[in-house]
Amino acid sequence: MTVSWAELDAHGVAKHTLLVKTPQGERWHELSARHCKDAVTGQSAILVSETDISTVKHTEERAQYQALHDALTGLPNRSYVLKRFQQLQAHMESTAHQAISPTAEQAALIFIDLDHFKDVNDTLGHAVGDALLVQVAQRLRQVTRGTDLVARLGGDEFLIFLTSADLDGELAQIQTRLLHSVAQPLFLGGTEVRVTPSAGVALYPRDGSDIQTLMRNADLAMYAAKESGRNAFAFYQPAMSAALHSRTEMEAELRQAVERNAFTVYFQPRVDVATGQITGAEALVRWQHPVRGLLPPDVFIATCERTGLIRPIGNFVLQQAAAQQARWAHAGYDLLVSVNLSAYQLMHPALLADIAAALAPAQGQAHGLELEITESMLLDNDPQLAERLAALQRMGFLIALDDFGTGYSNLAYLQRFPITTLKIDKTFIQCDPSDRQLTSVITTMCKLMGYTAVAEGVETPEQLAWVQAQGIAQYQGYLYAPAVSVRAFEALLATNNLMQNRPPAQSP
């Protein structure tokens, strides 16, 4: 290797870096040449020098490696993926003018997220979490080919980028290998740890012609895999983008609705089975949408939970319920008003302050309010949960367990919490009479444990007769009334009161 004479003539100096094999191993040398005057003769001359730059070169290589690789796992990082994709894109575009042959390569991007990885960090510590990520990285290398790119994007997110002439077949194989391998138990710090992968797949160029679009669509598919039950693969579909757009639009509309206070509260009567007397009401929020009209909670509550908007909306409902309970009490109606408490609200640090602030404007009394939680909230095994529920009980609130029977309750578990009411899920009431054996067990349990049983979703006289025969204390449902506005509810109260005070019919 020699210096460039053309460069020397043009600039008066030329440099060339070359790899030299020496007895001590490979070394990097820099060869330089420059025009000068001979110190003795004064004639034009060329000064050539050679410098060992191995240390500098190795430092540059380490910096370049670190810039393109993950420090924890040693896998390529996001920057490396971008460079690799550009190379692939250039290669595929250069052959695009050629006729597509049966052996033409196709490309796929697999976006992987570890299910419940946060639980590992929270319970076993970040050191164990890091060790887990290193092990998962090794397993991903083992289930892929040498030509496939395995990268870590950050956190518990990994990526596989592969090309194949038989892409469908290769994806089927890697799906089987990956789901099996990652889900195998690991022993870290003396503890057995298990995680599963949820993976989303986007195909190039069908699902995106640039890396940002491919990664976004693979990410959408990954969330679809999680929603399907986790530990699964999902392929991107255009409907996923439409669903994301719809969710994003709803989030923006809900934020505006919170600012405009575009919500109202409806009340569904809770009725005494034996007497037919209205004994209480469940407060249920409605969204007054400017275009779609009055929307029930099942349309938007999940979005509120995900975005944290459930907190201001939940506080609004509690405030309205407390105020209405106080007004009814002043009018002579001794009603228990129930309010649903979301998981987000229950575990928020400001829960007790939020509730106190909601009660203050109407000078509402906690003993006239019942807070409803679901079984799933009791399964988190959070040591603060029992303490929070006990604090609410000390404030005077009653605690009800909503949709009972749909979770994984057991008697010992229930006794840990200050629950006073079990609301039996409507599926146990509306099923065929021959399938109601479990409902009978639940009602017997309520009697033994001193809970008030409330049947939800009573819609037919037959269902009400069965509820009455079981000795269930109260019921809700369309048979009596759906959730209605305050004015309509008060009309029901007036009618109910008249019927209760009506004298018995005289015998002929």
C-alpha positions in Angstrom: 0.0 0.0 0.0 1.4 3.4 -0.9 0.3 7.0 -0.5 -1.7 8.8 -3.2 0.7 10.8 -5.4 -2.2 12.7 -6.8 -3.2 13.8 -3.3 0.4 14.7 -2.5 0.7 16.8 -5.6 -2.7 18.5 -5.0 -2.3 19.2 -1.3 1.4 18.9 -0.6 0.6 16.2 1.9 -0.9 12.7 1.8 -1.8 10.1 4.4 -2.8 6.5 4.3 -3.9 4.2 7.2 -3.0 0.5 6.9 -3.2 -2.7 8.9 0.2 -4.2 9.5 0.9 -7.8 10.6 3.7 -7.9 13.1 5.2 -10.5 15.5 3.2 -8.9 18.2 -0.1 -9.2 16.2 -2.0 -6.8 14.0 -1.2 -3.1 14.4 -2.5 0.0 12.7 0.0 2.3 11.1 -0.4 5.7 9.5 1.9 6.4 6.6 2.3 10.1 5.6 4.2 12.0 3.0 4.8 15.7 2.4 6.7 17.9 0.1 9.8 19.6 1.7 13.3 21.0 0.9 16.3 18.8 1.5 18.2 20.3 4.5 21.6 19.8 2.8 21.1 20.4 -0.9 18.0 22.6 -0.8 16.4 20.5 -3.5 12.8 19.4 -3.5 12.2 16.3 -1.5 9.5 14.1 0.0 9.5 13.4 3.7 7.9 10.1 4.6 7.0 9.1 8.1 5.2 6.2 9.7 3.3 6.2 13.1 1.8 3.4 15.1 -1.8 4.6 15.8 -3.1 1.3 17.1 -4.2 2.7 20.4 -6.2 5.5 18.7 -7.7 3.1 16.2 -8.8 0.7 18.9 -10.3 3.6 20.9 -12.3 4.7 17.8 -13.4 1.1 17.2 -14.6 0.8 20.8 -16.5 4.1 20.6 -18.1 3.0 17.3 -19.1 -0.4 18.8 -20.5 1.2 21.9 -22.5 3.6 19.8 -24.1 0.7 17.9 -24.5 -1.9 20.6 -26.4 -2.3 23.9 -24.1 -2.1 26.9 -26.0 -4.7 29.0 -26.6 -7.5 26.5 -24.1 -6.7 23.8 -26.8 -6.9 21.2 -27.1 -4.3 18.4 -29.1 -1.3 19.4 -31.6 1.0 17.6 -28.9 2.9 15.8 -27.5 -0.3 14.4 -31.0 -1.4 13.3 -31.4 1.8 11.3 -28.1 1.3 9.5 -28.8 -2.3 8.8 -32.3 -1.5 7.4 -30.8 1.2 5.1 -28.4 -1.4 3.7 -31.2 -3.9 3.1 -33.5 -1.3 1.6 -30.8 -0.2 -0.8 -30.1 -3.8 -1.8 -33.8 -4.6 -2.4 -34.4 -1.4 -4.3 -31.5 -2.1 -6.5 -33.0 -5.4 -7.5 -36.6 -4.1 -7.8 -36.4 -3.6 -11.5 -35.7 -7.3 -12.0 -38.5 -9.8 -12.4 -39.6 -11.3 -9.1 -38.4 -14.9 -8.9 -39.7 -17.6 -6.6 -36.5 -17.3 -4.6 -36.6 -13.5 -4.1 -36.0 -12.6 -0.5 -38.6 -10.9 1.7 -38.1 -9.2 5.0 -39.9 -9.1 8.4 -39.5 -7.1 11.6 -40.5 -8.8 14.9 -41.1 -6.5 17.9 -40.8 -8.4 21.2 -41.9 -7.3 24.7 -41.5 -9.4 27.8 -44.8 -10.0 29.7 -44.9 -8.8 33.3 -41.2 -7.9 33.3 -41.9 -5.0 35.6 -43.0 -7.5 38.3 -39.5 -9.0 38.2 -37.9 -5.6 38.8 -40.3 -4.6 41.5 -40.2 -7.9 43.4 -36.6 -9.2 42.9 -34.7 -6.0 42.1 -33.1 -4.5 39.0 -30.0 -6.6 39.3 -32.1 -9.7 38.8 -34.0 -7.9 36.0 -30.8 -7.1 34.2 -29.6 -10.7 34.5 -32.9 -11.9 33.1 -32.5 -9.5 30.1 -29.0 -11.0 29.4 -30.4 -14.5 29.5 -33.3 -13.6 27.2 -30.8 -12.0 24.7 -28.9 -15.3 24.6 -32.0 -17.3 24.0 -33.0 -15.0 21.1 -29.6 -15.5 19.5 -30.1 -19.3 19.9 -33.5 -19.4 18.2 -32.5 -17.3 15.2 -30.1 -17.9 12.3 -26.7 -16.3 12.0 -28.0 -14.0 9.2 -30.9 -12.7 11.4 -30.4 -9.4 13.3 -31.3 -9.6 17.0 -31.3 -6.2 18.7 -32.4 -4.7 22.1 -34.3 -1.4 21.7 -34.3 -0.6 25.4 -36.0 -1.8 28.6 -37.5 -5.2 28.0 -38.1 -4.6 24.2 -36.2 -6.6 21.7 -36.3 -6.8 17.9 -35.6 -9.5 15.3 -35.0 -8.4 11.7 -34.8 -11.3 9.2 -34.9 -11.9 5.4 -35.8 -15.2 3.7 -36.9 -16.5 0.3 -39.5 -18.5 2.3 -40.6 -15.8 4.8 -43.8 -17.5 5.9 -42.1 -20.8 6.7 -39.2 -19.1 8.5 -41.6 -17.0 10.6 -43.6 -20.1 11.6 -40.5 -21.8 12.7 -39.1 -18.8 14.7 -42.5 -18.3 16.3 -42.5 -21.9 17.7 -38.9 -21.7 18.8 -39.1 -18.3 20.4 -42.3 -18.8 22.4 -41.0 -22.1 23.8 -37.4 -20.9 24.5 -38.2 -17.6 26.3 -40.9 -19.1 28.4 -38.5 -21.7 30.0 -37.8 -21.0 33.7 -34.6 -19.3 34.8 -32.9 -19.5 38.1 -31.6 -16.1 39.1 -30.4 -15.2 42.6 -31.7 -18.5 43.9 -35.2 -17.8 42.6 -37.1 -19.4 39.7 -38.2 -16.7 37.3 -40.5 -17.1 34.3 -41.4 -14.5 31.7 -43.2 -14.9 28.3 -42.8 -13.0 25.1 -45.5 -11.1 23.2 -44.4 -10.4 19.6 -45.8 -8.3 16.8 -44.7 -8.8 13.1 -44.6 -6.3 10.3 -43.6 -7.2 6.8 -41.4 -5.1 4.4 -42.6 -3.4 2.2 -46.2 -4.5 2.7 -46.6 -2.9 6.1 -44.1 -0.1 5.7 -41.5 1.2 3.4 -39.4 2.9 6.1 -38.1 1.6 9.4 -40.1 4.0 11.5 -43.4 2.8 10.0 -42.4 -0.8 10.3 -41.4 -0.5 13.9 -44.6 1.4 14.7 -46.8 -1.2 13.0 -44.9 -4.1 14.6 -45.4 -2.4 18.0 -49.2 -2.2 17.3 -49.2 -5.9 16.5 -47.3 -6.7 19.7 -50.0 -4.9 21.7 -52.6 -7.0 19.9 -50.7 -10.1 21.0 -50.8 -8.9 24.6 -54.5 -8.2 24.4 -55.1 -11.7 23.0 -53.7 -13.2 26.2 -49.9 -12.6 26.0 -47.2 -15.2 25.1 -48.3 -14.9 21.5 -47.5 -13.7 18.0 -49.7 -11.2 16.1 -49.3 -10.0 12.5 -49.9 -6.3 11.7 -53.3 -5.6 10.1 -54.4 -2.1 8.8 -57.3 -2.2 11.2 -54.8 -1.9 14.1 -53.8 1.6 12.8 -57.5 2.5 12.5 -58.1 1.4 16.1 -55.1 3.4 17.3 -56.3 6.4 15.5 -59.8 5.9 17.1 -58.2 5.6 20.6 -56.1 8.7 20.1 -59.1 10.6 18.9 -61.1 9.5 21.9 -58.3 10.4 24.3 -58.2 13.9 22.9 -62.0 14.2 23.1 -62.1 13.0 26.6 -59.5 15.5 27.7 -61.6 18.2 26.3 -64.7 16.7 27.9 -62.9 16.8 31.3 -62.0 20.5 30.8 -65.6 21.3 29.8 -67.1 19.1 32.5 -69.2 17.3 29.8 -70.3 14.5 32.1 -73.4 13.8 34.0 -74.4 11.1 36.6 -77.3 8.7 36.2 -78.7 6.6 39.1 -80.0 3.0 38.9 -82.4 2.0 41.8 -81.4 -0.7 44.2 -84.5 -2.4 45.4 -85.4 -4.5 48.5 -86.5 -7.9 47.2 -89.0 -8.6 49.9 -90.8 -5.2 50.0 -90.1 -3.7 46.6 -88.9 -0.5 48.4 -86.1 1.5 46.7 -83.3 1.3 49.3 -80.4 2.8 47.3 -79.0 3.8 44.0 -75.8 3.2 42.0 -74.2 6.3 40.5 -73.1 5.7 36.9 -71.4 8.3 34.8 -72.5 9.3 31.3 -70.6 11.4 28.7 -72.5 14.0 26.9 -70.7 13.7 23.5 -71.2 16.7 21.2 -71.8 14.5 18.2 -72.7 11.0 19.4 -75.0 12.0 22.2 -75.2 10.5 25.7 -72.6 7.7 25.9 -72.6 4.9 28.6 -69.4 4.2 30.6 -68.4 1.0 28.8 -67.6 3.1 25.7 -65.0 5.3 27.4 -64.0 4.1 30.9 -61.2 1.8 29.6 -59.6 4.7 27.9 -60.0 6.8 31.0 -58.3 4.1 33.0 -55.4 3.8 30.6 -54.8 7.6 30.4 -55.4 8.5 34.1 -58.5 10.6 33.2 -60.5 8.2 35.5 -59.2 10.2 38.5 -60.9 13.5 37.7 -64.0 11.8 36.3 -64.2 9.5 39.3 -63.9 12.4 41.7 -66.7 14.2 39.8 -69.0 11.2 40.1 -68.2 10.9 43.8 -68.9 14.6 44.4 -72.2 14.4 42.5 -73.2 11.2 44.3 -72.4 12.7 47.7 -74.4 15.9 46.9 -77.4 14.0 45.7 -77.4 11.6 48.6 -77.4 14.7 50.9 -80.3 16.2 49.0 -82.3 13.0 49.2 -81.6 12.7 52.9 -82.8 16.2 53.4 -86.0 15.4 51.5 -86.6 12.4 53.8 -85.3 9.6 51.6 -82.8 7.4 53.5 -80.9 6.0 50.5 -77.5 4.4 50.2 -75.7 5.7 47.1 -73.0 3.4 45.6 -70.1 4.7 43.6 -67.6 2.6 41.6 -64.0 3.1 42.5 -61.5 2.3 39.8 -58.2 0.5 40.4 -56.3 3.6 39.4 -58.2 5.7 42.0 -57.9 3.0 44.7 -54.1 2.9 44.5 -53.5 6.6 43.8 -51.5 8.3 46.6 -54.1 11.1 46.9 -57.1 8.8 47.2 -58.1 9.8 50.7 -57.6 13.5 50.0 -59.6 13.2 46.7 -62.5 11.6 48.6 -62.4 14.2 51.3 -62.4 17.0 48.8 -65.3 15.4 46.9 -67.4 15.2 50.0 -66.7 18.8 51.2 -68.8 20.9 48.8 -72.2 19.2 49.7 -71.1 18.4 53.3 -71.8 14.8 52.3 -71.7 12.1 54.9 -69.6 9.0 54.2 -72.0 6.7 56.0 -74.6 7.3 53.3 -72.1 6.2 50.6 -70.9 2.8 49.4 -67.7 2.4 47.4 -67.7 -0.5 44.9 -64.5 -2.3 44.0 -64.0 -5.4 41.8 -62.5 -8.8 42.6 -59.6 -8.2 40.3 -58.4 -5.4 42.5 -58.0 -7.8 45.4 -55.7 -10.1 43.4 -52.8 -7.7 43.2 -51.6 -8.8 46.7 -50.5 -5.2 47.4 -49.9 -4.8 51.2 -51.3 -1.3 51.0 -54.7 -2.4 49.7 -56.1 -3.7 53.0 -54.8 -0.6 54.8 -56.5 1.7 52.3 -59.8 -0.1 52.5 -59.6 0.0 56.3 -58.9 3.7 56.1 -62.0 4.2 54.0 -64.0 2.1 56.4 -62.8 4.3 59.3 -64.0 7.3 57.3 -67.5 5.8 57.4 -67.8 4.3 53.9 -69.3 0.9 53.3 -67.3 -1.3 50.9 -69.0 -3.5 48.2 -67.5 -6.1 46.0 -68.9 -5.7 42.5 -69.4 -8.3 39.8 -68.7 -11.0 42.3 -68.1 -14.5 40.9 -66.2 -13.5 37.8 -62.8 -13.6 39.5 -60.9 -16.0 41.7 -62.3 -15.2 45.1 -61.9 -17.5 48.1 -63.3 -17.1 51.6 -60.0 -16.7 53.4 -59.0 -13.9 51.0 -62.3 -12.0 51.3 -62.0 -12.0 55.1 -58.9 -9.9 54.9 -60.9 -6.9 53.7 -63.7 -4.9 55.3 -66.3 -5.8 52.8 -70.0 -5.5 53.7 -71.8 -6.2 50.4 -71.4 -8.7 47.5 -73.0 -7.8 44.2 -73.6 -11.0 42.4 -72.6 -10.6 38.7 -75.5 -10.6 36.2 -74.2 -13.7 34.4 -75.2 -15.8 37.4 -78.7 -14.4 37.4 -79.4 -14.4 33.7 -78.2 -17.9 33.0 -80.5 -20.9 32.6 -82.1 -21.9 35.9 -80.5 -25.3 35.7 -77.0 -23.6 35.8 -77.6 -21.5 38.9 -76.1 -23.9 41.4 -73.1 -21.7 41.9 -75.3 -18.7 42.6 -77.0 -20.7 45.4 -73.6 -21.4 46.9 -72.7 -17.7 46.7 -76.0 -16.6 48.5 -75.4 -19.3 51.2 -71.9 -17.9 51.7 -73.2 -14.4 52.0 -75.6 -15.5 54.8 -72.8 -17.3 56.6 -70.3 -14.4 56.4 -72.9 -11.7 57.1 -72.6 -10.0 53.7 -75.5 -8.2 52.1 -76.2 -9.9 48.8 -77.3 -7.8 45.8 -78.4 -9.5 42.5 -77.3 -7.6 39.5 -79.0 -7.6 36.1 -82.5 -8.8 37.1 -84.5 -8.4 33.9 -87.5 -10.9 34.1 -90.1 -11.8 36.7 -88.8 -15.4 36.6 -85.3 -14.1 37.6 -86.8 -12.0 40.4 -88.8 -14.9 41.7 -85.7 -17.1 41.8 -83.7 -14.3 43.5 -86.5 -14.0 46.1 -86.5 -17.8 46.7 -82.8 -17.7 47.4 -83.2 -15.1 50.1 -81.1 -12.5 48.3 -81.7 -9.2 50.0 -81.7 -6.7 47.2 -81.5 -6.4 43.4 -80.8 -4.1 40.5 -81.9 -4.5 36.9 -84.0 -3.4 34.0 -87.0 -5.2 35.4 -87.4 -2.3 37.8 -85.5 0.4 36.0 -82.2 1.1 34.1 -79.9 4.0 35.3 -81.9 7.2 34.8 -81.5 10.9 35.3 -82.0 12.5 38.7 -85.4 13.8 37.7 -86.5 10.4 36.5 -85.1 8.7 39.6 -87.1 11.1 41.8 -90.2 10.2 39.9 -89.6 6.6 40.6 -89.1 7.5 44.3 -92.4 9.3 44.4 -94.2 6.4 42.8 -92.5 3.8 45.0 -93.3 5.8 48.1 -97.0 6.0 47.1 -97.1 2.3 46.5 -95.5 1.6 49.9 -98.1 3.8 51.7 -101.1 2.6 49.7 -103.7 0.9 52.0 -104.4 -2.8 51.4 -107.2 -3.6 49.1 -110.6 -4.4 50.9 -112.2 -7.8 50.6 -115.4 -7.7 48.6 
